[in-house]
Amino acid sequence: MNVGEWVTKRAMIDPDSDFLKEAEREDRAYTNLEFNERVNRTAHALMSIGVSRGERVCVVMLNSSEFLEIFFALAKIGAIMVPMNFRLAVPELAYIVNDVSPKVLIYTSDFADKVTEIRGQVAVPNYIRHAGEDIKGDPLLSDFVSPFPADELNVETEVDETDVLVIIYTSGTTGDPKGAMLSHRNITFIAVHNLLGYGVNRSFKSLVTAPLFHIGALGAAALPVIYAGGSLVLKRFFNASEIIKLIANEKINYMFAVPVMYQMMAEAAEWKSADFSHVKYFIAGGAPMPIPLIRAYQTEKGVGFAQGYGLTETGRLSSLPIEETIRKAGSAGKEEFHVIMRIVDKEGTDVPKGEVGEIIVRGPNVFTGYWNKPEETEKGFSDGWFLTGDMARRDDEGFIYIVGRKVEMIISSGENIYPAEVERAIQSLDQVKEAAVVGMPDPTRGEVGCAFVLLKKEKELTEERLIEGLADKIAKFKIPKKVVFVDDFPRNTSGKILKKELKKRL
């Protein structure tokens, strides 16, 4: 189950079909055969400088063919890719590099300044730059790779399905970032779950605009389509107007993005004339999709959204059928075919339907642990079950509703308040575009909710009217005691609202 074999097989079975192209450069388009040959050259080149089974290679790169060439080259070798979030500050990047001790660091020339700062803080034997021919110093990736043969590798030790293929670092909201180790088996089943859950097949043409260092882009936009035999169009940066044009011109039928990206597309000048006639559906991840936005795409463009629930450590865990997005608004759907999911109380006992508990899971997609953090790994598992830290409930039909993170739960006068439930209620109000609820101290109740609210354009709403509007939607004790209207939200690279930043404003 070596993931590197995916591109070998595609080259053998269907050599002349499209594999990928880069949106910014028309000359960078490759067939299955051409892409596999590029992967093989990259693998031979990396092996020549000592990259072998189990060695780590850090990459700080924009979306490009080379990013995926390195990924599959390392898979064939049995080495490990560490894709790094290029938006991180230098100390954060240095922490990751020091944590994994890579044999090589490969970077897009856009990030040369950051890499220059990192050098004095880390010990990396080899640096390779991608693009930026006018920059002197480290060898250029294309020059480094080109002398090597395009034939398949002959590795001394066969890669095992349990070997780690990629380490993706979590955001570190409760401490230092943690590197989630995903094996060849994990990555394969992450792809399989997209095939089974959403019917991805060889006819799919995916626009990859979210950054590939993120599990959503890698695990939903790219790898499932590659596994199924489809093709990719890679975009270096997200621009709403350009994306709308690309979807029409390239006849894109599949795309993963976070809700804020879809919102920007709906607000772009090109939205009214946008041609989405080829689109099968879009995937939304990273944060819940607002119902009004779902309705706008369905009614104005005839496009549905595939939604679900997943984590860096697991990939997709559940899927909500497109036809259920309105009837089951706010639901994360039902678990994927190979996922076993339970919702349990503090003692680990399954809770009845309708009651809230913590989601715990197991399956072939669940990661092998956190790199260099055995204690964190041990805390994250119980009797083989991964403890997600997410609180949820099931309805009578078995659909899952995420109500919030365990650490975000607000305890008010002994009652549990789950922010996601309150946020959904607020977002159901016609004037509201988005909401985020956090806990704040209260001398009487211990803790109460505070709602940060972003209104739709040209809409007005007061704190008093908002609170009145929630009276018949949620229990009285769940209604926020304070409302703060905002012009925008602080977000991480996945589009999630940074609630810890909101708390600082209280």
C-alpha positions as CSV (number, residue, x, y, z in Angstrom):
1,M,0.0,0.0,0.0
2,N,2.8,2.4,-1.0
3,V,1.1,5.7,-2.0
4,G,3.9,6.3,-4.5
5,E,2.5,3.4,-6.5
6,W,-0.6,5.5,-7.3
7,V,1.3,7.6,-9.9
8,T,3.2,4.6,-11.2
9,K,0.0,2.8,-11.9
10,R,-1.6,5.8,-13.5
11,A,1.4,6.1,-15.9
12,M,1.1,2.4,-16.8
13,I,-2.7,2.2,-17.2
14,D,-3.5,5.5,-18.8
15,P,-0.2,7.3,-19.8
16,D,-1.6,10.0,-22.0
17,S,-4.5,11.3,-19.8
18,D,-4.1,14.6,-18.0
19,F,-2.7,14.6,-14.5
20,L,-2.4,18.2,-13.6
21,K,-1.8,21.7,-14.9
22,E,-0.8,25.0,-13.1
23,A,-3.3,27.8,-13.6
24,E,-0.7,30.5,-13.7
25,R,1.5,28.9,-16.3
26,E,0.1,27.2,-19.5
27,D,3.4,25.5,-20.2
28,R,3.2,23.5,-16.9
29,A,0.7,20.8,-17.8
30,Y,1.6,17.1,-17.5
31,T,0.1,13.7,-18.5
32,N,0.1,10.7,-16.1
33,L,3.3,9.5,-17.7
34,E,5.1,12.8,-17.7
35,F,4.2,13.4,-14.0
36,N,5.4,10.0,-12.9
37,E,8.7,10.5,-14.7
38,R,9.1,13.9,-12.9
39,V,8.4,12.1,-9.6
40,N,11.0,9.4,-10.3
41,R,13.7,12.0,-11.2
42,T,12.9,13.8,-8.0
43,A,13.1,10.6,-6.0
44,H,16.5,9.7,-7.5
45,A,17.8,13.2,-6.8
46,L,16.7,13.2,-3.2
47,M,18.2,9.7,-2.6
48,S,21.5,11.0,-4.0
49,I,21.8,13.4,-1.0
50,G,21.0,10.8,1.6
51,V,17.2,10.9,1.8
52,S,16.1,7.4,2.7
53,R,13.3,5.5,4.4
54,G,12.2,7.4,7.5
55,E,14.1,10.6,6.8
56,R,12.2,13.9,6.9
57,V,12.0,16.6,4.2
58,C,10.5,19.9,5.1
59,V,8.7,22.0,2.4
60,V,7.7,25.6,2.5
61,M,6.0,25.9,-0.8
62,L,3.1,27.4,-2.7
63,N,0.7,25.0,-4.6
64,S,2.7,23.7,-7.6
65,S,3.4,20.5,-9.5
66,E,6.7,20.2,-7.6
67,F,4.9,20.1,-4.2
68,L,3.1,16.9,-5.3
69,E,6.2,15.6,-7.1
70,I,8.1,15.7,-3.9
71,F,5.2,14.2,-2.0
72,F,5.0,11.1,-4.3
73,A,8.8,10.9,-4.6
74,L,9.1,10.6,-0.8
75,A,6.3,8.1,-0.8
76,K,8.3,5.9,-3.2
77,I,11.4,6.2,-1.1
78,G,9.6,5.6,2.2
79,A,10.7,9.0,3.5
80,I,8.5,11.6,5.2
81,M,7.2,14.9,3.9
82,V,6.6,17.7,6.4
83,P,4.6,20.4,4.6
84,M,4.8,23.7,6.6
85,N,2.4,26.5,6.7
86,F,4.2,29.3,4.9
87,R,2.1,31.9,6.8
88,L,3.7,31.0,10.1
89,A,6.2,33.4,11.7
90,V,9.9,32.5,11.6
91,P,10.0,31.2,15.3
92,E,7.1,28.9,14.5
93,L,8.7,27.5,11.4
94,A,12.0,27.1,13.3
95,Y,10.2,25.1,16.0
96,I,8.8,22.6,13.4
97,V,12.2,22.2,11.7
98,N,14.0,21.6,14.9
99,D,11.3,19.1,16.0
100,V,11.6,16.9,12.9
101,S,15.4,17.4,12.1
102,P,15.0,17.2,8.3
103,K,17.6,16.0,5.9
104,V,16.4,18.7,3.4
105,L,14.4,21.9,3.4
106,I,12.8,22.8,0.1
107,Y,11.3,26.3,-0.3
108,T,9.6,28.4,-2.9
109,S,11.7,31.5,-3.5
110,D,8.8,33.7,-2.3
111,F,9.8,32.6,1.2
112,A,13.6,33.0,0.8
113,D,13.6,35.8,3.5
114,K,12.0,33.5,6.1
115,V,14.3,30.7,5.2
116,T,17.3,33.0,5.6
117,E,16.2,33.8,9.1
118,I,15.6,30.2,10.0
119,R,19.1,29.1,9.0
120,G,20.7,30.5,12.1
121,Q,18.2,28.7,14.4
122,V,18.2,25.2,12.9
123,A,20.6,22.5,11.7
124,V,19.6,21.4,8.2
125,P,22.2,19.7,5.9
126,N,20.6,20.6,2.6
127,Y,18.5,23.6,1.3
128,I,16.9,23.6,-2.2
129,R,14.9,26.4,-3.7
130,H,12.0,26.1,-6.1
131,A,11.8,28.8,-8.8
132,G,13.3,32.3,-8.5
133,E,16.2,31.7,-10.9
134,D,17.6,35.1,-10.1
135,I,18.2,34.3,-6.5
136,K,21.7,33.1,-5.8
137,G,22.8,30.5,-3.2
138,D,20.9,27.3,-2.8
139,P,20.6,24.9,-5.8
140,L,17.5,25.3,-7.9
141,L,15.2,22.4,-7.7
142,S,14.8,22.0,-11.5
143,D,18.6,22.0,-12.0
144,F,19.1,19.6,-9.1
145,V,16.6,17.1,-10.4
146,S,17.1,17.2,-14.2
147,P,20.3,15.0,-14.5
148,F,18.6,12.0,-12.9
149,P,16.9,9.2,-14.7
150,A,13.1,8.8,-15.0
151,D,13.0,5.1,-14.4
152,E,11.4,3.5,-11.4
153,L,13.3,3.3,-8.1
154,N,15.0,0.2,-6.8
155,V,14.8,0.8,-3.0
156,E,16.6,-1.6,-0.7
157,T,13.8,-2.0,1.8
158,E,10.2,-2.2,0.8
159,V,7.9,0.5,2.2
160,D,5.3,-0.8,4.7
161,E,1.8,0.5,4.8
162,T,2.4,1.6,8.4
163,D,5.4,3.7,7.5
164,V,4.8,7.4,8.1
165,L,4.3,9.4,4.9
166,V,3.5,12.9,6.0
167,I,3.6,14.9,9.3
168,I,1.1,17.7,9.4
169,Y,1.3,20.1,12.3
170,T,-1.8,21.2,14.1
171,S,-2.3,24.8,15.1
172,G,-1.2,24.3,18.7
173,T,-4.2,26.1,20.3
174,T,-3.4,24.4,23.7
175,G,0.4,24.6,23.5
176,D,3.2,23.9,21.1
177,P,2.2,22.7,17.6
178,K,1.8,18.9,17.4
179,G,2.9,16.9,14.3
180,A,0.3,14.4,13.4
181,M,1.9,11.4,11.7
182,L,-0.1,10.0,8.8
183,S,0.9,6.6,7.3
184,H,0.6,5.3,3.8
185,R,-2.4,3.3,5.1
186,N,-4.0,6.5,6.6
187,I,-3.6,8.5,3.5
188,T,-5.0,5.8,1.3
189,F,-8.2,5.5,3.4
190,I,-8.5,9.3,3.6
191,A,-8.7,9.2,-0.2
192,V,-11.0,6.1,-0.1
193,H,-13.5,7.9,2.2
194,N,-13.9,10.7,-0.3
195,L,-14.5,8.2,-3.1
196,L,-17.1,6.3,-1.0
197,G,-18.7,9.4,0.7
198,Y,-18.9,11.7,-2.3
199,G,-18.5,9.5,-5.4
200,V,-15.2,10.9,-6.6
201,N,-14.2,9.2,-9.9
202,R,-11.9,9.6,-12.9
203,S,-14.2,12.2,-14.5
204,F,-13.4,14.7,-11.7
205,K,-11.4,17.8,-12.4
206,S,-10.4,19.5,-9.2
207,L,-9.4,23.1,-8.7
208,V,-6.8,23.1,-5.9
209,T,-6.8,26.6,-4.5
210,A,-6.6,26.0,-0.7
211,P,-2.9,25.5,0.3
212,L,-1.6,22.0,0.0
213,F,0.1,22.1,3.4
214,H,-3.5,21.8,4.9
215,I,-5.1,18.4,5.3
216,G,-8.3,19.8,3.6
217,A,-6.6,20.7,0.4
218,L,-4.3,17.6,0.3
219,G,-6.8,15.1,1.7
220,A,-10.0,16.4,-0.1
221,A,-9.0,18.4,-3.1
222,A,-5.9,16.6,-4.4
223,L,-5.3,13.0,-3.3
224,P,-8.8,11.5,-3.7
225,V,-9.0,12.8,-7.3
226,I,-5.5,11.5,-8.0
227,Y,-6.4,8.1,-6.5
228,A,-9.6,8.0,-8.6
229,G,-7.8,8.9,-11.9
230,G,-9.0,12.4,-12.3
231,S,-7.0,15.6,-12.9
232,L,-6.0,18.7,-11.0
233,V,-5.7,22.4,-11.7
234,L,-3.4,24.1,-9.2
235,K,-3.7,27.7,-8.2
236,R,-0.9,29.4,-6.2
237,F,-3.1,32.0,-4.4
238,F,-6.8,32.4,-3.9
239,N,-8.5,35.3,-5.7
240,A,-12.3,35.2,-5.9
241,S,-12.6,36.8,-9.3
242,E,-9.9,34.6,-10.8
243,I,-11.3,31.4,-9.3
244,I,-14.8,32.2,-10.8
245,K,-13.2,32.6,-14.3
246,L,-11.1,29.4,-13.9
247,I,-14.1,27.3,-13.0
248,A,-15.7,28.3,-16.2
249,N,-12.7,28.3,-18.5
250,E,-11.2,25.0,-17.2
251,K,-14.6,23.3,-16.8
252,I,-13.9,22.6,-13.2
253,N,-16.4,20.2,-11.6
254,Y,-15.0,19.9,-8.0
255,M,-13.3,22.2,-5.5
256,F,-12.5,22.3,-1.8
257,A,-12.4,25.6,0.0
258,V,-13.2,27.1,3.4
259,P,-16.5,29.0,3.8
260,V,-14.9,32.5,3.8
261,M,-13.6,31.7,0.3
262,Y,-17.0,30.8,-1.0
263,Q,-18.4,34.0,0.7
264,M,-15.8,36.1,-1.2
265,M,-16.8,34.4,-4.5
266,A,-20.5,35.2,-3.9
267,E,-19.6,38.8,-3.2
268,A,-17.3,39.2,-6.3
269,A,-18.4,41.3,-9.2
270,E,-18.2,38.2,-11.5
271,W,-20.7,36.3,-9.4
272,K,-23.8,37.2,-11.4
273,S,-22.3,36.0,-14.7
274,A,-20.4,33.1,-13.3
275,D,-20.8,29.8,-15.2
276,F,-20.8,26.9,-12.8
277,S,-22.7,24.5,-15.2
278,H,-19.9,21.9,-15.1
279,V,-19.7,21.8,-11.3
280,K,-20.8,18.5,-9.7
281,Y,-20.5,20.0,-6.2
282,F,-18.2,22.0,-4.0
283,I,-16.7,20.8,-0.7
284,A,-16.7,23.1,2.3
285,G,-14.4,22.5,5.2
286,G,-12.5,24.1,8.1
287,A,-15.6,25.8,9.5
288,P,-19.4,25.4,9.3
289,M,-21.1,26.8,6.1
290,P,-23.7,29.5,6.8
291,I,-27.2,28.4,5.6
292,P,-27.8,31.6,3.7
293,L,-24.6,31.0,1.7
294,I,-25.6,27.4,0.9
295,R,-29.0,28.7,-0.3
296,A,-27.3,31.4,-2.5
297,Y,-25.2,28.8,-4.3
298,Q,-28.2,26.4,-4.7
299,T,-30.7,28.9,-5.9
300,E,-28.5,31.2,-7.9
301,K,-26.0,28.7,-9.4
302,G,-27.6,25.3,-9.0
303,V,-24.5,24.1,-7.0
304,G,-24.7,22.0,-3.8
305,F,-22.2,21.6,-1.1
306,A,-20.7,18.4,0.3
307,Q,-20.0,18.9,3.9
308,G,-18.7,16.8,6.7
309,Y,-16.4,16.6,9.7
310,G,-12.8,15.8,9.8
311,L,-9.5,16.5,11.6
312,T,-5.8,16.8,10.7
313,E,-5.3,13.5,12.6
314,T,-7.9,11.6,10.7
315,G,-9.0,13.3,7.5
316,R,-12.7,13.1,6.8
317,L,-14.7,11.3,9.5
318,S,-18.3,12.0,8.3
319,S,-20.2,13.2,5.3
320,L,-23.5,15.0,4.9
321,P,-25.3,14.1,1.6
322,I,-25.8,17.1,-0.7
323,E,-29.5,16.5,-0.8
324,E,-29.7,16.8,3.0
325,T,-27.8,20.2,3.4
326,I,-31.0,22.1,4.0
327,R,-33.1,19.6,5.8
328,K,-30.2,18.7,8.1
329,A,-28.7,22.1,8.3
330,G,-25.9,22.3,10.8
331,S,-25.3,18.5,10.7
332,A,-21.9,16.9,9.9
333,G,-23.7,13.9,8.4
334,K,-22.9,10.3,9.3
335,E,-19.6,8.5,9.7
336,E,-17.6,7.3,6.7
337,F,-17.7,3.7,5.7
338,H,-14.5,2.5,7.5
339,V,-14.9,4.8,10.5
340,I,-16.3,3.6,13.8
341,M,-17.6,6.5,15.8
342,R,-19.0,6.8,19.3
343,I,-20.3,9.7,21.3
344,V,-19.5,9.1,25.0
345,D,-19.8,10.7,28.4
346,K,-16.9,11.3,30.9
347,E,-16.8,7.6,31.9
348,G,-16.6,6.5,28.2
349,T,-20.1,5.2,28.1
350,D,-22.2,5.8,25.0
351,V,-24.8,8.5,25.5
352,P,-28.4,8.2,24.3
353,K,-29.4,9.9,21.0
354,G,-30.1,13.6,21.5
355,E,-27.6,13.9,24.4
356,V,-24.2,15.6,24.1
357,G,-20.9,13.7,24.5
358,E,-17.4,13.5,23.2
359,I,-16.7,12.0,19.8
360,I,-14.2,9.1,19.8
361,V,-13.2,7.2,16.7
362,R,-11.1,4.4,15.3
363,G,-10.4,3.3,11.8
364,P,-7.7,2.8,9.2
365,N,-7.6,6.6,8.6
366,V,-6.8,7.5,12.2
367,F,-3.2,8.8,12.6
368,T,-0.4,6.9,14.3
369,G,0.4,9.5,16.9
370,Y,2.2,12.9,17.4
371,W,5.8,13.2,16.3
372,N,8.2,13.3,19.3
373,K,5.3,13.6,21.7
374,P,4.6,10.2,23.3
375,E,2.8,11.7,26.3
376,E,0.4,13.7,24.0
377,T,-0.2,10.6,21.9
378,E,-1.0,8.5,25.0
379,K,-3.4,11.2,26.3
380,G,-5.1,11.3,22.9
381,F,-6.1,7.6,22.9
382,S,-8.1,5.4,25.2
383,D,-8.2,1.6,24.6
384,G,-7.5,2.2,20.9
385,W,-10.1,5.0,20.5
386,F,-8.9,8.5,19.4
387,L,-10.4,11.1,21.7
388,T,-11.2,14.0,19.3
389,G,-12.1,16.6,22.0
390,D,-15.2,17.5,19.9
391,M,-18.6,17.5,21.6
392,A,-21.6,16.3,19.5
393,R,-25.0,14.7,19.6
394,R,-26.9,12.3,17.2
395,D,-30.5,12.9,16.2
396,D,-33.1,10.1,15.8
397,E,-31.9,9.4,12.2
398,G,-28.3,9.0,13.2
399,F,-27.1,12.4,11.9
400,I,-24.2,14.0,13.9
401,Y,-24.3,17.6,15.1
402,I,-21.0,19.1,16.4
403,V,-21.7,21.4,19.3
404,G,-18.2,22.6,20.0
405,R,-14.8,21.8,21.4
406,K,-14.7,20.2,24.8
407,V,-12.3,23.0,25.9
408,E,-14.7,25.7,24.6
409,M,-17.7,24.5,26.6
410,I,-19.2,27.2,28.8
411,I,-20.4,26.2,32.3
412,S,-23.0,28.7,33.5
413,S,-24.7,28.1,36.9
414,G,-23.9,24.4,36.5
415,E,-25.5,24.2,32.9
416,N,-23.4,23.3,29.9
417,I,-23.5,25.7,27.0
418,Y,-22.0,24.6,23.7
419,P,-21.0,27.6,21.5
420,A,-21.8,26.0,18.2
421,E,-25.5,25.6,19.2
422,V,-25.7,29.2,20.1
423,E,-23.9,30.3,17.0
424,R,-26.3,28.4,14.8
425,A,-29.2,30.1,16.5
426,I,-27.7,33.5,16.0
427,Q,-26.8,32.8,12.3
428,S,-30.4,31.8,11.7
429,L,-31.4,35.5,12.1
430,D,-31.9,37.2,8.8
431,Q,-29.6,40.1,9.5
432,V,-26.6,38.0,10.7
433,K,-23.8,36.8,8.4
434,E,-21.6,35.1,11.0
435,A,-21.3,34.7,14.7
436,A,-18.8,33.4,17.3
437,V,-19.6,32.7,21.0
438,V,-17.0,32.6,23.8
439,G,-17.3,32.4,27.5
440,M,-16.6,35.3,29.8
441,P,-16.5,35.5,33.6
442,D,-19.6,36.3,35.6
443,P,-19.7,36.9,39.4
444,T,-23.1,35.2,39.8
445,R,-23.1,32.4,37.2
446,G,-19.4,31.7,37.0
447,E,-19.4,32.1,33.3
448,V,-21.8,33.4,30.6
449,G,-21.7,33.6,26.8
450,C,-20.5,36.6,24.8
451,A,-21.5,36.7,21.1
452,F,-19.3,38.4,18.5
453,V,-21.6,39.1,15.5
454,L,-20.9,40.1,11.9
455,L,-23.9,41.5,10.2
456,K,-24.8,41.3,6.5
457,K,-24.2,44.3,4.3
458,E,-26.7,47.0,4.8
459,K,-28.4,45.1,7.6
460,E,-29.0,46.6,11.1
461,L,-29.5,44.9,14.4
462,T,-29.2,46.0,18.0
463,E,-28.1,43.8,21.0
464,E,-31.6,44.0,22.4
465,R,-33.3,42.9,19.2
466,L,-30.8,40.1,18.7
467,I,-31.4,38.7,22.2
468,E,-35.1,39.0,21.6
469,G,-34.8,37.0,18.4
470,L,-33.2,34.1,20.2
471,A,-36.0,33.7,22.8
472,D,-37.8,31.0,20.8
473,K,-34.7,29.4,19.4
474,I,-32.6,28.3,22.4
475,A,-33.0,27.9,26.1
476,K,-32.9,31.1,28.2
477,F,-29.6,30.1,30.0
478,K,-27.9,29.7,26.6
479,I,-28.7,33.2,25.4
480,P,-25.5,35.4,25.4
481,K,-25.4,38.0,28.1
482,K,-23.3,40.3,25.9
483,V,-23.2,41.0,22.2
484,V,-20.3,42.6,20.4
485,F,-20.8,43.6,16.7
486,V,-17.6,43.3,14.6
487,D,-16.5,44.3,11.1
488,D,-14.5,41.1,10.6
489,F,-13.1,38.1,12.5
490,P,-9.5,37.1,13.2
491,R,-8.9,33.7,11.4
492,N,-6.3,31.0,11.1
493,T,-5.1,29.7,7.7
494,S,-8.0,27.2,7.7
495,G,-10.6,30.0,7.9
496,K,-11.5,29.1,11.4
497,I,-12.3,32.0,13.7
498,L,-9.6,32.5,16.4
499,K,-11.7,32.6,19.5
500,K,-8.7,33.1,21.8
501,E,-8.2,36.4,20.0
502,L,-11.8,37.3,20.6
503,K,-11.5,36.5,24.3
504,K,-8.7,39.1,24.5
505,R,-11.2,41.8,23.6
506,L,-13.4,41.1,26.6
